[in-house]
Amino acid sequence: MLTLLTLLTFTIYLILGWHFCQIRLTGQAAARHFPETILLLTGLCIHGTVILLPFISGHQLHFGAAESLSLTAWLSLLIYIVGRQYWQLDGLEPPLFAFISCFILLSMLLPAGHLITYAQSTLSRSHFLLSMLAQGLIVNAAAIAILNAFFRPQSAWQQ
């Protein structure tokens, strides 16, 4: 079931990436139509379900690159959705969805990480989830810093 949900999430992200790429190539204004937003939030919710279900269900947890890439992609999209409410982030969608789609594809192709064998109480599961979220936020912060360094306007460097 998780594989089908992951495949559905991957498809939604590909459709959104293609859609935003088409908008940017034709020079249309940023479209924030209702169907785009619904599809975006649907993809985010399905992806979040795929990530959180192992923590909630009581199954053994796995820790590896596949899980980490998937969580990082989900956090990137969450940061984008929150950020676009406060700042104009038009033009960021095509590369964002390209990276997110690549991360999801890699997480589907890579094997599941190693099985965590220590006692898994609710507290240890929460600790594990928070550590994975922290790792994903660090990766996103580093990516934002790199993008800021390369794409900062020239006048900002001279000040």
DSSP file (Angstrom, degrees, kcal/mol; ACC not computed):
  #  RESIDUE AA STRUCTURE BP1 BP2  ACC     N-H-->O    O-->H-N    N-H-->O    O-->H-N    TCO  KAPPA ALPHA  PHI   PSI    X-CA   Y-CA   Z-CA
    1    1 A M     >        0   0    0      0, 0.0     4,-2.4     0, 0.0     5,-0.2   0.000 360.0 360.0 360.0 -42.1    0.0    0.0    0.0
    2    2 A L  H  >  +     0   0    0      1,-0.2     4,-2.6     2,-0.2     5,-0.2   0.866 360.0  54.7 -63.9 -34.0    2.8    2.4    0.9
    3    3 A T  H  > S+     0   0    0      2,-0.2     4,-2.4     1,-0.2    -1,-0.2   0.907 108.7  47.8 -66.0 -40.0    4.4    1.8   -2.5
    4    4 A L  H  > S+     0   0    0      2,-0.2     4,-2.3     1,-0.2    -2,-0.2   0.896 112.7  48.5 -66.9 -39.6    1.1    2.7   -4.3
    5    5 A L  H  X S+     0   0    0     -4,-2.4     4,-2.4     2,-0.2    -2,-0.2   0.890 111.9  49.7 -66.2 -38.1    0.8    5.9   -2.2
    6    6 A T  H  X S+     0   0    0     -4,-2.6     4,-2.7     2,-0.2    -2,-0.2   0.908 110.9  49.6 -65.6 -41.2    4.4    6.8   -2.9
    7    7 A L  H  X S+     0   0    0     -4,-2.4     4,-2.2     2,-0.2    -2,-0.2   0.890 110.8  50.1 -64.0 -39.5    3.8    6.2   -6.6
    8    8 A L  H  X S+     0   0    0     -4,-2.3     4,-2.4     2,-0.2    -2,-0.2   0.913 111.2  48.8 -64.1 -42.8    0.7    8.4   -6.5
    9    9 A T  H  X S+     0   0    0     -4,-2.4     4,-2.5     2,-0.2    -2,-0.2   0.923 110.4  50.9 -61.5 -45.1    2.6   11.1   -4.7
   10   10 A F  H  X S+     0   0    0     -4,-2.7     4,-2.1     1,-0.2    -2,-0.2   0.906 110.8  49.2 -59.2 -43.0    5.4   10.9   -7.3
   11   11 A T  H  X S+     0   0    0     -4,-2.2     4,-2.5     2,-0.2    -2,-0.2   0.910 110.1  50.5 -64.8 -42.9    2.8   11.2  -10.1
   12   12 A I  H  X S+     0   0    0     -4,-2.4     4,-2.5     1,-0.2    -2,-0.2   0.922 111.3  48.5 -61.5 -43.7    1.2   14.3   -8.5
   13   13 A Y  H  X S+     0   0    0     -4,-2.5     4,-2.5     1,-0.2    -1,-0.2   0.874 111.0  50.5 -66.4 -36.3    4.6   16.0   -8.1
   14   14 A L  H  X S+     0   0    0     -4,-2.1     4,-2.7     2,-0.2     5,-0.2   0.920 111.1  48.6 -65.4 -43.0    5.4   15.2  -11.7
   15   15 A I  H  X S+     0   0    0     -4,-2.5     4,-2.6     2,-0.2    -2,-0.2   0.929 113.6  46.3 -62.9 -44.8    2.1   16.7  -12.9
   16   16 A L  H  X S+     0   0    0     -4,-2.5     4,-2.8     2,-0.2     5,-0.2   0.908 112.6  50.5 -64.9 -41.4    2.6   19.8  -10.8
   17   17 A G  H  X S+     0   0    0     -4,-2.5     4,-2.2     2,-0.2    -2,-0.2   0.921 112.5  46.3 -61.4 -44.3    6.2   20.2  -12.0
   18   18 A W  H  X S+     0   0    0     -4,-2.7     4,-2.4     2,-0.2    -2,-0.2   0.917 113.0  50.5 -63.6 -42.9    5.1   19.9  -15.6
   19   19 A H  H  X S+     0   0    0     -4,-2.6     4,-2.1     1,-0.2    -2,-0.2   0.941 113.0  44.0 -61.3 -49.2    2.3   22.3  -15.1
   20   20 A F  H  X S+     0   0    0     -4,-2.8     4,-2.2     1,-0.2    -1,-0.2   0.858 112.0  53.8 -66.8 -34.0    4.4   25.0  -13.4
   21   21 A C  H  X S+     0   0    0     -4,-2.2     4,-2.4    -5,-0.2    -1,-0.2   0.913 108.6  49.4 -64.9 -41.7    7.1   24.5  -16.0
   22   22 A Q  H  X S+     0   0    0     -4,-2.4     4,-1.7     2,-0.2     6,-0.2   0.890 110.3  51.1 -63.5 -39.6    4.6   25.1  -18.8
   23   23 A I  H  X>S+     0   0    0     -4,-2.1     5,-1.7     1,-0.2     4,-0.5   0.928 113.0  44.9 -63.1 -45.0    3.4   28.2  -17.1
   24   24 A R  H ><5S+     0   0    0     -4,-2.2     3,-0.6     1,-0.2    -2,-0.2   0.873 111.6  52.0 -69.8 -37.4    6.9   29.6  -16.7
   25   25 A L  H 3<5S+     0   0    0     -4,-2.4    -1,-0.2     1,-0.2    -2,-0.2   0.830 110.8  47.2 -69.9 -31.4    7.9   28.8  -20.3
   26   26 A T  H 3<5S-     0   0    0     -4,-1.7    -1,-0.2    -5,-0.2    -2,-0.2   0.533 111.1-122.4 -86.7  -5.7    4.9   30.5  -21.8
   27   27 A G  T <<5 +     0   0    0     -3,-0.6    -3,-0.2    -4,-0.5    -4,-0.1   0.696  53.9 158.9  76.2  19.0    5.5   33.6  -19.6
   28   28 A Q      < -     0   0    0     -5,-1.7    -1,-0.2    -6,-0.2     3,-0.1  -0.346  47.1 -97.4 -71.7 157.1    2.1   33.5  -18.0
   29   29 A A        -     0   0    0      1,-0.2     2,-0.2    -2,-0.0    -1,-0.1  -0.296  56.5 -75.8 -67.9 159.3    1.5   35.2  -14.7
   30   30 A A        -     0   0    0     -3,-0.1     2,-0.6     1,-0.1    -1,-0.2  -0.400  51.6-150.1 -60.4 121.3    1.7   33.1  -11.6
   31   31 A A        +     0   0    0     -2,-0.2     2,-0.2    -3,-0.1    -1,-0.1  -0.849  21.5 178.5-100.6 122.2   -1.5   31.2  -11.4
   32   32 A R        +     0   0    0     -2,-0.6    -1,-0.1     4,-0.1     2,-0.1  -0.507  24.7 166.0-116.1  61.4   -2.7   30.3   -7.9
   33   33 A H     >  -     0   0    0     -2,-0.2     4,-1.9     1,-0.1     5,-0.2  -0.343  48.6-112.2 -77.3 159.2   -5.8   28.6   -9.1
   34   34 A F  H  > S+     0   0    0      1,-0.2     4,-2.5     2,-0.2     5,-0.2   0.892 114.1  53.7 -59.4 -44.7   -7.9   26.4   -6.8
   35   35 A P  H  > S+     0   0    0      0, 0.0     4,-2.5     0, 0.0    -1,-0.2   0.888 107.9  51.5 -61.9 -37.0   -7.1   23.1   -8.6
   36   36 A E  H  > S+     0   0    0      2,-0.2     4,-2.6     1,-0.2    -2,-0.2   0.939 112.1  46.0 -61.0 -46.9   -3.4   23.7   -8.3
   37   37 A T  H  X S+     0   0    0     -4,-1.9     4,-2.7     2,-0.2     5,-0.2   0.904 112.7  49.6 -65.1 -41.7   -3.7   24.3   -4.6
   38   38 A I  H  X S+     0   0    0     -4,-2.5     4,-2.4     2,-0.2    -1,-0.2   0.926 113.2  46.6 -63.5 -44.3   -5.9   21.3   -4.0
   39   39 A L  H  X S+     0   0    0     -4,-2.5     4,-2.4    -5,-0.2    -2,-0.2   0.890 112.7  50.8 -64.8 -39.2   -3.5   19.1   -6.0
   40   40 A L  H  X S+     0   0    0     -4,-2.6     4,-2.1    -5,-0.2    -2,-0.2   0.934 113.6  43.3 -63.4 -47.6   -0.5   20.5   -4.1
   41   41 A L  H  X S+     0   0    0     -4,-2.7     4,-2.5     2,-0.2    -2,-0.2   0.844 112.1  54.5 -68.8 -33.4   -2.1   19.9   -0.7
   42   42 A T  H  X S+     0   0    0     -4,-2.4     4,-2.7    -5,-0.2     5,-0.3   0.936 109.6  47.1 -63.9 -46.1   -3.3   16.5   -1.7
   43   43 A G  H  X S+     0   0    0     -4,-2.4     4,-2.4     1,-0.2    -2,-0.2   0.906 112.6  49.7 -60.9 -41.9    0.2   15.5   -2.7
   44   44 A L  H  X S+     0   0    0     -4,-2.1     4,-2.4     2,-0.2    -1,-0.2   0.909 112.7  46.7 -64.1 -42.4    1.5   16.9    0.6
   45   45 A C  H  X S+     0   0    0     -4,-2.5     4,-2.1     2,-0.2    -2,-0.2   0.910 113.8  46.9 -68.3 -42.3   -1.1   15.0    2.7
   46   46 A I  H  X S+     0   0    0     -4,-2.7     4,-2.2     2,-0.2    -2,-0.2   0.929 114.3  47.9 -64.9 -43.7   -0.5   11.7    0.9
   47   47 A H  H  X S+     0   0    0     -4,-2.4     4,-2.0    -5,-0.3    -2,-0.2   0.909 110.7  51.4 -63.2 -42.2    3.2   12.0    1.2
   48   48 A G  H  X S+     0   0    0     -4,-2.4     4,-2.8     1,-0.2    -1,-0.2   0.869 108.2  52.6 -62.4 -36.4    2.9   12.9    4.8
   49   49 A T  H  X S+     0   0    0     -4,-2.1     4,-2.3     2,-0.2    -1,-0.2   0.913 107.8  51.1 -63.7 -42.9    0.8    9.8    5.4
   50   50 A V  H  < S+     0   0    0     -4,-2.2    -2,-0.2     1,-0.2    -1,-0.2   0.885 115.3  43.1 -61.9 -38.4    3.4    7.6    3.7
   51   51 A I  H  < S+     0   0    0     -4,-2.0     4,-0.4     1,-0.2    -2,-0.2   0.921 120.0  39.3 -74.2 -44.4    6.1    9.1    6.0
   52   52 A L  H >X S+     0   0    0     -4,-2.8     4,-1.9     1,-0.2     3,-0.6   0.717  95.0  80.4 -83.5 -21.1    4.1    9.0    9.3
   53   53 A L  H 3X S+     0   0    0     -4,-2.3     4,-2.8     1,-0.2     6,-0.3   0.880  90.9  51.7 -58.0 -42.0    2.3    5.7    8.9
   54   54 A P  H 3> S+     0   0    0      0, 0.0     4,-0.7     0, 0.0     5,-0.3   0.856 111.0  49.6 -63.3 -30.9    5.3    3.6   10.0
   55   55 A F  H <4 S+     0   0    0     -3,-0.6    -2,-0.2    -4,-0.4    -3,-0.1   0.859 119.1  37.0 -72.8 -35.2    5.7    5.7   13.1
   56   56 A I  H  < S+     0   0    0     -4,-1.9    -3,-0.2     1,-0.2    -1,-0.2   0.842 108.1  62.2 -85.4 -36.2    2.0    5.4   14.0
   57   57 A S  H  < S-     0   0    0     -4,-2.8    -1,-0.2    -5,-0.2    -2,-0.1   0.697 100.1-122.0 -72.6 -20.1    1.3    1.8   13.0
   58   58 A G     <  +     0   0    0     -4,-0.7    -1,-0.1     1,-0.3    -3,-0.1   0.466  63.4 139.1  92.6   0.6    3.7    0.1   15.4
   59   59 A H        -     0   0    0     -5,-0.3    -1,-0.3    -6,-0.3     2,-0.1  -0.273  67.2 -79.6 -69.7 164.7    5.6   -1.6   12.7
   60   60 A Q        -     0   0    0     -3,-0.1     2,-0.2     1,-0.1    -1,-0.1  -0.424  51.4-124.2 -63.9 139.9    9.4   -1.9   12.9
   61   61 A L        -     0   0    0     55,-0.3    55,-2.6    -2,-0.1     2,-0.4  -0.597  18.1-152.4 -88.4 148.7   11.1    1.4   11.8
   62   62 A H  E     -A  115   0A   0     -2,-0.2     2,-0.5    53,-0.2    53,-0.2  -0.930   3.7-161.6-118.1 145.3   13.7    1.5    9.1
   63   63 A F  E     +A  114   0A   0     51,-2.2    51,-1.4    -2,-0.4     2,-0.3  -0.971  37.8 103.7-130.3 117.5   16.5    4.2    8.9
   64   64 A G  S  > S-     0   0    0     -2,-0.5     4,-2.0    49,-0.3     5,-0.1  -0.942  79.2 -68.0-169.5-171.1   18.3    4.8    5.6
   65   65 A A  H  > S+     0   0    0     -2,-0.3     4,-2.8     1,-0.2     5,-0.3   0.862 121.9  56.8 -66.1 -37.6   18.7    7.0    2.6
   66   66 A A  H  > S+     0   0    0     45,-0.5     4,-2.0     1,-0.2    -1,-0.2   0.940 110.9  42.6 -61.8 -47.2   15.3    6.2    1.1
   67   67 A E  H  > S+     0   0    0      1,-0.2     4,-2.1     2,-0.2    -1,-0.2   0.886 115.0  51.0 -66.1 -38.8   13.5    7.3    4.2
   68   68 A S  H  X S+     0   0    0     -4,-2.0     4,-2.3     2,-0.2    -2,-0.2   0.909 110.1  48.4 -66.7 -43.1   15.7   10.4    4.6
   69   69 A L  H  X S+     0   0    0     -4,-2.8     4,-2.3     2,-0.2    -1,-0.2   0.902 111.6  50.4 -64.4 -41.1   15.2   11.5    1.0
   70   70 A S  H  X S+     0   0    0     -4,-2.0     4,-2.1    -5,-0.3    -2,-0.2   0.924 112.2  46.2 -64.2 -44.1   11.5   11.1    1.2
   71   71 A L  H  X S+     0   0    0     -4,-2.1     4,-2.4     2,-0.2    -1,-0.2   0.887 111.4  52.3 -66.2 -38.9   11.3   13.1    4.4
   72   72 A T  H  X S+     0   0    0     -4,-2.3     4,-2.2     2,-0.2    -1,-0.2   0.898 109.6  49.5 -63.6 -40.7   13.6   15.9    3.0
   73   73 A A  H  X S+     0   0    0     -4,-2.3     4,-2.1     2,-0.2    -2,-0.2   0.914 111.1  49.6 -63.7 -42.8   11.4   16.2   -0.1
   74   74 A W  H  X S+     0   0    0     -4,-2.1     4,-2.2     1,-0.2    -2,-0.2   0.909 111.6  48.1 -63.9 -42.3    8.3   16.4    2.1
   75   75 A L  H  X S+     0   0    0     -4,-2.4     4,-2.8     2,-0.2    -1,-0.2   0.877 108.4  55.3 -66.6 -36.8    9.8   19.1    4.3
   76   76 A S  H  X S+     0   0    0     -4,-2.2     4,-2.1     1,-0.2    -1,-0.2   0.925 110.6  44.8 -60.5 -44.6   11.0   21.1    1.2
   77   77 A L  H  X S+     0   0    0     -4,-2.1     4,-2.6     2,-0.2    -2,-0.2   0.896 112.3  51.7 -67.7 -39.3    7.4   21.2   -0.1
   78   78 A L  H  X S+     0   0    0     -4,-2.2     4,-2.3     2,-0.2     5,-0.2   0.915 110.0  49.2 -62.8 -42.9    6.1   22.1    3.3
   79   79 A I  H  X S+     0   0    0     -4,-2.8     4,-2.6     1,-0.2    -1,-0.2   0.897 111.7  49.8 -62.9 -40.1    8.6   25.0    3.5
   80   80 A Y  H  X S+     0   0    0     -4,-2.1     4,-2.5    -5,-0.2    -2,-0.2   0.930 110.3  49.5 -63.4 -45.6    7.6   26.1    0.0
   81   81 A I  H  < S+     0   0    0     -4,-2.6     4,-0.5     1,-0.2    -2,-0.2   0.915 115.9  42.3 -63.0 -43.1    3.8   26.1    0.9
   82   82 A V  H >X S+     0   0    0     -4,-2.3     3,-1.0     1,-0.2     4,-0.5   0.917 115.0  51.4 -68.2 -42.3    4.3   28.0    4.1
   83   83 A G  H >X S+     0   0    0     -4,-2.6     4,-2.8     1,-0.2     3,-1.1   0.836 101.3  59.6 -65.8 -34.1    6.8   30.4    2.4
   84   84 A R  H 3< S+     0   0    0     -4,-2.5    -1,-0.2     1,-0.3    -2,-0.2   0.669  96.3  63.5 -73.0 -12.7    4.5   31.3   -0.5
   85   85 A Q  H <4 S+     0   0    0     -3,-1.0    -1,-0.3    -4,-0.5    -2,-0.2   0.758 118.1  25.5 -75.2 -24.3    1.9   32.6    1.9
   86   86 A Y  H << S+     0   0    0     -3,-1.1     2,-0.3    -4,-0.5    -2,-0.2   0.711 125.3  35.4-111.0 -29.0    4.3   35.3    3.0
   87   87 A W  S  < S-     0   0    0     -4,-2.8     2,-0.9     2,-0.0    -1,-0.2  -0.870  82.8-104.7-128.3 159.3    6.7   35.9    0.1
   88   88 A Q        +     0   0    0     -2,-0.3    -4,-0.1     1,-0.1    -3,-0.1  -0.754  41.3 167.6 -84.4 109.5    6.5   35.8   -3.7
   89   89 A L    >   +     0   0    0     -2,-0.9     3,-1.9    -5,-0.1     4,-0.3  -0.003  17.2 150.1-112.2  26.0    8.2   32.6   -4.7
   90   90 A D  T 3   +     0   0    0      1,-0.3    -2,-0.0     2,-0.1   -61,-0.0  -0.359  65.2  29.4 -63.0 138.1    7.1   32.5   -8.3
   91   91 A G  T 3  S+     0   0    0     -2,-0.1    -1,-0.3   -71,-0.0    -2,-0.0   0.221  96.1  91.8  96.3 -13.2    9.5   30.7  -10.5
   92   92 A L    <>  +     0   0    0     -3,-1.9     4,-2.1     1,-0.2     5,-0.2   0.689  66.5  79.8 -82.6 -19.4   10.8   28.4   -7.8
   93   93 A E  H  > S+     0   0    0     -4,-0.3     4,-3.1     1,-0.2     5,-0.3   0.904  85.0  53.7 -61.7 -48.6    8.2   25.7   -8.6
   94   94 A P  H  > S+     0   0    0      0, 0.0     4,-1.7     0, 0.0    -1,-0.2   0.939 116.2  37.2 -58.0 -49.7    9.9   24.0  -11.6
   95   95 A P  H  > S+     0   0    0      0, 0.0     4,-2.5     0, 0.0     5,-0.2   0.885 116.8  54.5 -68.8 -33.1   13.3   23.4   -9.9
   96   96 A L  H  X S+     0   0    0     -4,-2.1     4,-2.7     1,-0.2     5,-0.2   0.951 111.8  42.2 -62.2 -49.3   11.6   22.6   -6.6
   97   97 A F  H  X S+     0   0    0     -4,-3.1     4,-2.3     2,-0.2    -1,-0.2   0.794 111.5  56.6 -71.0 -26.1    9.3   19.9   -8.1
   98   98 A A  H  X S+     0   0    0     -4,-1.7     4,-2.2    -5,-0.3    -1,-0.2   0.949 112.1  41.5 -66.0 -47.5   12.2   18.6  -10.2
   99   99 A F  H  X S+     0   0    0     -4,-2.5     4,-2.6     2,-0.2    -2,-0.2   0.917 115.7  49.9 -64.9 -43.0   14.3   18.0   -7.0
  100  100 A I  H  X S+     0   0    0     -4,-2.7     4,-2.5    -5,-0.2     5,-0.2   0.922 111.4  48.7 -62.6 -43.5   11.3   16.7   -5.1
  101  101 A S  H  X S+     0   0    0     -4,-2.3     4,-2.6     1,-0.2    -1,-0.2   0.899 111.7  49.6 -64.1 -39.6   10.5   14.2   -7.9
  102  102 A C  H  X S+     0   0    0     -4,-2.2     4,-2.7     2,-0.2    -2,-0.2   0.912 111.0  49.6 -64.1 -42.0   14.1   13.1   -8.1
  103  103 A F  H  X S+     0   0    0     -4,-2.6     4,-2.2     2,-0.2    -2,-0.2   0.909 112.8  46.8 -63.0 -42.0   14.2   12.5   -4.3
  104  104 A I  H  X S+     0   0    0     -4,-2.5     4,-1.7     2,-0.2    -2,-0.2   0.918 112.2  50.1 -67.3 -42.7   10.9   10.6   -4.4
  105  105 A L  H  X S+     0   0    0     -4,-2.6     4,-1.9     1,-0.2    -2,-0.2   0.927 112.2  47.7 -60.8 -44.9   12.1    8.5   -7.3
  106  106 A L  H  X S+     0   0    0     -4,-2.7     4,-2.8     1,-0.2    -1,-0.2   0.889 109.0  53.8 -63.4 -38.2   15.4    7.7   -5.5
  107  107 A S  H  < S+     0   0    0     -4,-2.2    -1,-0.2     1,-0.2    -2,-0.2   0.814 110.5  47.5 -67.9 -27.2   13.5    6.8   -2.3
  108  108 A M  H  < S+     0   0    0     -4,-1.7    -1,-0.2    -3,-0.2    -2,-0.2   0.835 115.9  44.1 -77.9 -32.5   11.4    4.3   -4.3
  109  109 A L  H  < S+     0   0    0     -4,-1.9    -2,-0.2    -5,-0.2    -3,-0.2   0.836  99.3  80.0 -82.0 -33.4   14.5    2.8   -6.0
  110  110 A L  S  < S-     0   0    0     -4,-2.8     3,-0.1    -5,-0.2     2,-0.0  -0.420  88.6-107.9 -73.5 148.9   16.7    2.6   -3.0
  111  111 A P        -     0   0    0      0, 0.0   -45,-0.5     0, 0.0   -46,-0.1  -0.335  44.7 -86.3 -70.7 159.3   16.2   -0.3   -0.6
  112  112 A A        -     0   0    0      1,-0.1     3,-0.1   -46,-0.1   -47,-0.1  -0.321  53.1-104.9 -61.8 148.4   14.6    0.3    2.8
  113  113 A G        -     0   0    0      1,-0.2   -49,-0.3   -49,-0.1    -1,-0.1   0.011  52.0 -63.7 -67.9 179.4   17.2    1.3    5.4
  114  114 A H  E     -A   63   0A   0    -51,-1.4   -51,-2.2   -52,-0.1     2,-0.2  -0.335  58.6-103.3 -69.2 149.6   18.4   -0.9    8.2
  115  115 A L  E     -A   62   0A   0    -53,-0.2     2,-0.6    -3,-0.1   -53,-0.2  -0.507  27.3-127.9 -74.4 134.0   15.9   -2.2   10.7
  116  116 A I        -     0   0    0    -55,-2.6   -55,-0.3    -2,-0.2    -1,-0.1  -0.751  27.5-178.1 -85.2 121.4   16.0   -0.4   14.1
  117  117 A T        +     0   0    0     -2,-0.6    -1,-0.1   -57,-0.1     3,-0.1   0.557  43.3 101.3-103.0  -9.7   16.3   -3.2   16.6
  118  118 A Y  S    S-     0   0    0      1,-0.2    -2,-0.0     2,-0.0     2,-0.0  -0.264  91.8 -70.6 -73.6 167.1   16.2   -1.4   20.0
  119  119 A A        -     0   0    0      1,-0.1     2,-0.8     5,-0.0    -1,-0.2  -0.321  48.0-149.1 -59.4 131.3   13.1   -1.2   22.1
  120  120 A Q        +     0   0    0     -3,-0.1    -1,-0.1     4,-0.1     2,-0.1  -0.713  26.8 164.2-112.6  82.7   10.6    1.1   20.4
  121  121 A S     >  -     0   0    0     -2,-0.8     4,-2.3     1,-0.1     5,-0.2  -0.321  56.1 -96.8 -81.6 175.5    8.4    2.8   22.9
  122  122 A T  H  > S+     0   0    0      1,-0.2     4,-2.2     2,-0.2     5,-0.2   0.879 126.1  52.3 -61.3 -38.1    6.3    5.8   22.0
  123  123 A L  H  > S+     0   0    0      2,-0.2     4,-2.3     1,-0.2    -1,-0.2   0.906 109.6  46.9 -66.7 -42.3    9.1    8.1   23.4
  124  124 A S  H  > S+     0   0    0      2,-0.2     4,-2.3     1,-0.2    -2,-0.2   0.871 111.8  51.2 -69.7 -35.1   11.8    6.4   21.3
  125  125 A R  H  X S+     0   0    0     -4,-2.3     4,-2.5     2,-0.2    -2,-0.2   0.909 111.2  48.6 -65.3 -41.4    9.6    6.6   18.1
  126  126 A S  H  X S+     0   0    0     -4,-2.2     4,-2.6     2,-0.2    -2,-0.2   0.908 111.2  50.1 -63.7 -41.7    9.0   10.3   18.8
  127  127 A H  H  X S+     0   0    0     -4,-2.3     4,-2.2     2,-0.2    -2,-0.2   0.912 110.8  49.3 -62.6 -43.1   12.7   10.9   19.3
  128  128 A F  H  X S+     0   0    0     -4,-2.3     4,-2.1     2,-0.2    -2,-0.2   0.919 111.6  48.7 -63.2 -44.1   13.5    9.1   16.0
  129  129 A L  H  X S+     0   0    0     -4,-2.5     4,-2.4     1,-0.2    -2,-0.2   0.919 111.7  49.2 -62.4 -44.4   10.9   11.1   14.1
  130  130 A L  H  X S+     0   0    0     -4,-2.6     4,-2.3     1,-0.2    -1,-0.2   0.873 110.0  51.2 -65.0 -36.6   12.2   14.4   15.6
  131  131 A S  H  X S+     0   0    0     -4,-2.2     4,-2.1     2,-0.2    -1,-0.2   0.891 110.4  48.9 -67.8 -37.7   15.8   13.5   14.6
  132  132 A M  H  X S+     0   0    0     -4,-2.1     4,-2.2     2,-0.2    -2,-0.2   0.901 111.4  49.7 -66.8 -39.7   14.7   12.7   11.1
  133  133 A L  H  X S+     0   0    0     -4,-2.4     4,-2.3     2,-0.2    -2,-0.2   0.900 109.9  51.2 -64.0 -40.4   12.8   16.0   10.9
  134  134 A A  H  X S+     0   0    0     -4,-2.3     4,-2.2     2,-0.2    -2,-0.2   0.907 109.3  50.2 -63.8 -41.7   15.9   17.9   12.2
  135  135 A Q  H  X S+     0   0    0     -4,-2.1     4,-2.0     1,-0.2    -1,-0.2   0.917 111.3  48.9 -62.7 -42.7   18.1   16.2    9.6
  136  136 A G  H  X S+     0   0    0     -4,-2.2     4,-2.2     1,-0.2    -2,-0.2   0.883 110.3  50.7 -65.2 -38.1   15.7   17.2    6.8
  137  137 A L  H  X S+     0   0    0     -4,-2.3     4,-2.6     2,-0.2    -1,-0.2   0.868 107.9  53.0 -67.9 -35.8   15.5   20.8    8.1
  138  138 A I  H  X S+     0   0    0     -4,-2.2     4,-2.3     2,-0.2    -2,-0.2   0.916 109.5  48.7 -64.3 -42.2   19.3   21.0    8.1
  139  139 A V  H  X S+     0   0    0     -4,-2.0     4,-2.2     1,-0.2    -2,-0.2   0.919 113.2  47.6 -63.4 -43.3   19.4   19.8    4.5
  140  140 A N  H  X S+     0   0    0     -4,-2.2     4,-2.4     2,-0.2    -2,-0.2   0.897 110.8  51.0 -65.9 -39.8   16.8   22.4    3.5
  141  141 A A  H  X S+     0   0    0     -4,-2.6     4,-2.3     1,-0.2    -1,-0.2   0.903 110.7  49.2 -63.9 -40.3   18.5   25.2    5.3
  142  142 A A  H  X S+     0   0    0     -4,-2.3     4,-2.3     2,-0.2    -2,-0.2   0.906 111.0  49.8 -65.0 -40.6   21.8   24.3    3.6
  143  143 A A  H  X S+     0   0    0     -4,-2.2     4,-2.5     2,-0.2    -2,-0.2   0.906 111.0  49.1 -64.9 -41.1   20.0   24.3    0.2
  144  144 A I  H  X S+     0   0    0     -4,-2.4     4,-2.5     2,-0.2    -2,-0.2   0.904 111.0  50.4 -64.9 -40.6   18.4   27.7    0.9
  145  145 A A  H  X S+     0   0    0     -4,-2.3     4,-2.1     2,-0.2    -2,-0.2   0.900 111.6  48.0 -64.0 -40.7   21.8   29.1    1.9
  146  146 A I  H  X S+     0   0    0     -4,-2.3     4,-2.0     2,-0.2     5,-0.2   0.931 113.1  47.2 -66.3 -45.2   23.4   27.8   -1.3
  147  147 A L  H  X S+     0   0    0     -4,-2.5     4,-2.3     1,-0.2    -2,-0.2   0.896 112.0  51.4 -62.4 -39.7   20.6   29.2   -3.5
  148  148 A N  H  X S+     0   0    0     -4,-2.5     4,-0.5     1,-0.2    -1,-0.2   0.885 109.9  49.6 -64.5 -38.9   20.8   32.5   -1.7
  149  149 A A  H  < S+     0   0    0     -4,-2.1     3,-0.3     1,-0.2    -1,-0.2   0.880 117.9  38.5 -68.9 -37.6   24.6   32.8   -2.2
  150  150 A F  H  < S+     0   0    0     -4,-2.0    -2,-0.2     1,-0.2    -1,-0.2   0.803 122.9  38.1 -84.5 -29.3   24.4   32.0   -5.9
  151  151 A F  H  < S+     0   0    0     -4,-2.3    -1,-0.2    -5,-0.2    -2,-0.2   0.149  79.3 125.9-113.6  19.3   21.3   33.9   -6.9
  152  152 A R  S  < S-     0   0    0     -4,-0.5     5,-0.1    -3,-0.3    -4,-0.0  -0.574  70.7-101.4 -74.3 138.7   21.6   37.0   -4.7
  153  153 A P    >>  -     0   0    0      0, 0.0     3,-1.1     0, 0.0     4,-0.8  -0.274  28.6-116.9 -59.7 148.8   21.3   40.3   -6.8
  154  154 A Q  H >> S+     0   0    0      1,-0.3     4,-1.0     2,-0.2     3,-0.7   0.836 111.9  61.0 -58.8 -36.1   24.7   41.9   -7.5
  155  155 A S  H 3> S+     0   0    0      1,-0.2     4,-0.6     2,-0.2    -1,-0.3   0.804  97.4  59.2 -64.1 -27.6   23.7   45.1   -5.5
  156  156 A A  H <4 S+     0   0    0     -3,-1.1     3,-0.5     1,-0.2    -1,-0.2   0.833 102.1  53.7 -69.6 -30.5   23.3   43.0   -2.4
  157  157 A W  H << S+     0   0    0     -4,-0.8    -1,-0.2    -3,-0.7    -2,-0.2   0.792 104.7  55.3 -72.6 -27.4   27.0   41.9   -2.6
  158  158 A Q  H  <        0   0    0     -4,-1.0    -1,-0.2     1,-0.2    -2,-0.2   0.633 360.0 360.0 -83.2 -12.8   28.3   45.4   -2.8
  159  159 A Q     <        0   0    0     -4,-0.6    -1,-0.2    -3,-0.5    -2,-0.1   0.485 360.0 360.0 -79.0 360.0   26.6   46.6    0.4
